[in-house]
Amino acid sequence: MMTQHQLTAEEAMLTRRSVRKYEPTMPQEDLNKILELAASAPSAWNLQHWRFLVVTNPENKQAILPIAYNQQQVVDAAAVIVILADKEADKAADMIVNQSVEAGTMTREIADMLLGQIKPTYENSPPQFGHDSALINSSFAAMQLMLAAKALGYDTCPMAGFIRDQLVAELNIPSRFFPTMLITLGKGTEEGHASVRLPLSELVIKERFE
């Protein structure tokens, strides 16, 4: 259970590092809290284009290891979170807007208006639209998960180095979803390396390119 001082958002952003050595376990309530915070991320039409496939079983982590090019943190971390992007996020639209109406956060009129936007957009757009929307919006949740973990005293490492088709087959991931990244999660036993960031003078373009 988390008892230490929780970091501010700024502290979490500035001290988060990619950590690759972990204690082997963490309390379930801490894991649930991190996932709940991650799930509060913003998304287009509030469709919540993500699912979190949580792998904690040692045998399953061992099965993932060669798929992730034998990166040892996969088996050492308390949990591996597979960020799944939902290409068919519109299928949850009715449930989400109806819950919003029942909760009093949205009128029926606005709900019907949103449904009138969501369904035709997905139906009439090429498949790439669903893919791109899922990739963009699930990335919000992935970053929020890492910041939530850091704020609550845990560490993470985002990983794009894995064989996607093999991971899909190993974890029986339905075709509606595609894994965008793995995030190892746990209490770090070693500090991650600090890294240099470009100055704003290199990163910020004012108004337009000349």
C-alpha positions in Angstrom: 0.0 0.0 0.0 1.3 3.5 -0.9 2.3 5.5 2.2 5.1 7.8 0.9 4.6 11.4 -0.2 3.0 11.7 -3.6 4.7 13.8 -6.2 3.2 16.8 -7.8 2.5 16.6 -11.5 5.6 18.7 -12.2 7.8 16.5 -10.0 6.5 13.4 -11.7 7.2 14.8 -15.2 10.7 16.0 -14.3 11.8 12.9 -12.4 10.3 10.1 -14.5 13.0 7.9 -15.9 13.0 4.6 -17.9 13.8 2.1 -15.2 14.8 -1.5 -16.0 15.4 -3.1 -12.6 12.5 -3.8 -10.3 11.2 -5.4 -7.1 9.2 -8.4 -8.3 5.8 -7.6 -6.8 3.5 -4.7 -5.9 0.2 -4.5 -4.1 -2.9 -5.0 -6.3 -4.5 -1.9 -4.9 -1.6 0.2 -6.0 -1.7 -1.3 -9.5 -5.5 -0.7 -9.6 -5.0 3.0 -8.6 -2.4 3.6 -11.3 -4.7 2.0 -13.9 -7.7 4.1 -12.7 -5.6 7.3 -13.0 -4.4 6.3 -16.5 -8.0 5.6 -17.6 -8.9 9.2 -16.8 -6.9 10.4 -19.8 -8.7 12.5 -22.4 -9.9 11.0 -25.7 -11.9 12.1 -28.8 -15.6 11.9 -28.1 -14.6 10.3 -24.8 -14.5 7.0 -26.6 -11.5 5.8 -24.4 -9.7 4.1 -27.3 -7.5 1.9 -25.0 -7.5 -1.3 -23.0 -4.8 -2.3 -20.5 -3.7 -5.9 -20.8 -2.0 -6.6 -17.5 0.5 -9.4 -17.3 1.7 -10.4 -13.8 1.9 -14.2 -14.0 5.6 -15.2 -14.1 4.9 -17.8 -16.8 3.2 -15.3 -19.0 6.0 -12.8 -18.6 8.5 -15.5 -19.5 6.5 -16.3 -22.6 6.7 -12.6 -23.6 10.4 -12.3 -23.0 11.6 -13.6 -26.4 8.9 -11.7 -28.1 10.3 -8.5 -26.5 13.8 -9.4 -27.8 14.8 -10.8 -24.3 14.7 -7.5 -22.6 15.1 -8.6 -19.0 12.8 -6.0 -17.4 9.8 -7.9 -18.9 10.3 -10.7 -16.4 11.8 -8.6 -13.6 9.0 -6.0 -13.4 6.0 -6.6 -11.1 3.7 -6.1 -14.1 3.8 -5.6 -17.9 1.1 -3.4 -19.2 0.3 -4.0 -22.9 -1.3 -0.8 -24.2 -4.0 -1.9 -26.6 -5.4 0.6 -29.2 -9.1 0.1 -30.0 -9.6 0.4 -33.8 -13.4 0.0 -33.3 -13.8 2.4 -30.4 -17.2 3.6 -31.8 -18.7 0.3 -30.6 -18.5 1.6 -27.1 -20.2 4.9 -27.9 -23.8 3.9 -26.9 -22.6 2.6 -23.6 -20.5 5.6 -22.8 -23.0 8.3 -23.7 -25.9 6.5 -22.0 -23.8 6.2 -18.8 -23.1 9.9 -19.1 -26.8 10.7 -19.4 -27.5 8.5 -16.4 -24.8 10.2 -14.4 -26.2 13.6 -15.2 -23.0 14.8 -16.9 -24.7 15.0 -20.3 -28.2 15.7 -21.6 -30.0 13.3 -23.8 -30.0 15.9 -26.6 -26.2 16.2 -26.5 -25.8 12.4 -26.3 -27.9 12.0 -29.4 -25.9 14.7 -31.2 -22.6 13.0 -30.3 -23.9 9.6 -31.5 -25.0 11.3 -34.7 -21.4 12.4 -35.2 -19.5 9.3 -34.1 -21.3 6.5 -36.0 -21.3 8.1 -39.5 -17.7 9.1 -39.1 -16.5 5.6 -38.3 -18.9 4.0 -40.9 -17.9 6.4 -43.7 -14.2 6.7 -43.1 -11.5 4.4 -44.4 -10.1 1.8 -41.9 -7.0 3.9 -41.4 -9.2 6.5 -39.5 -10.0 4.0 -36.8 -6.4 2.9 -36.6 -5.0 6.4 -36.4 -7.6 7.5 -33.8 -6.8 4.5 -31.7 -3.1 5.1 -31.9 -3.3 8.8 -31.0 -5.8 8.5 -28.1 -4.3 5.3 -26.5 -1.0 7.2 -26.3 -2.6 9.7 -24.0 -3.5 6.9 -21.6 0.0 5.4 -21.9 1.7 8.6 -20.9 -0.7 9.2 -18.1 -0.1 5.7 -16.7 3.6 6.4 -16.5 3.1 9.8 -14.8 0.6 8.3 -12.4 3.0 5.5 -11.5 5.8 8.0 -10.9 3.6 10.2 -8.8 2.7 7.3 -6.6 6.2 6.0 -6.1 6.5 3.5 -8.9 8.7 3.3 -12.0 8.1 2.4 -15.6 9.8 1.7 -18.9 7.9 2.1 -22.2 8.9 -0.5 -24.8 8.3 -0.4 -28.6 10.8 -3.2 -29.2 8.6 -6.4 -29.6 7.3 -8.6 -32.3 3.7 -7.5 -32.7 2.2 -10.5 -34.5 3.8 -12.9 -32.0 2.5 -10.9 -29.1 -1.0 -10.9 -30.5 -0.8 -14.7 -31.0 0.7 -15.4 -27.6 -1.8 -13.3 -25.6 -4.8 -14.1 -27.9 -5.5 -10.4 -28.6 -8.6 -9.9 -30.7 -8.3 -8.2 -34.1 -10.2 -5.2 -32.8 -7.1 -4.2 -30.8 -3.5 -3.7 -31.7 -0.7 -3.4 -29.1 1.2 -0.1 -29.4 3.7 -0.6 -26.6 4.6 -2.5 -23.5 5.1 -0.7 -20.2 7.0 -2.4 -17.5 5.8 -1.3 -14.0 7.1 -1.7 -10.5 9.2 -0.4 -7.7 12.5 0.4 -9.2 15.7 -0.9 -7.5 18.0 1.3 -9.6 17.7 4.8 -10.8 17.0 5.3 -14.5 19.5 7.4 -16.5 18.9 11.1 -16.8 18.7 12.4 -20.3 19.2 15.7 -22.0 16.4 17.6 -23.6 16.6 20.1 -26.5 16.1 23.7 -25.5 12.8 25.4 -26.4 14.7 27.4 -29.0 15.1 24.2 -31.0 11.7 22.8 -30.3 9.3 25.7 -30.6 8.2 27.2 -34.0 6.4 30.4 -33.6 3.3 30.9 -35.7 4.6 29.2 -38.9 7.6 28.0 -40.8 9.3 30.6 -42.9 
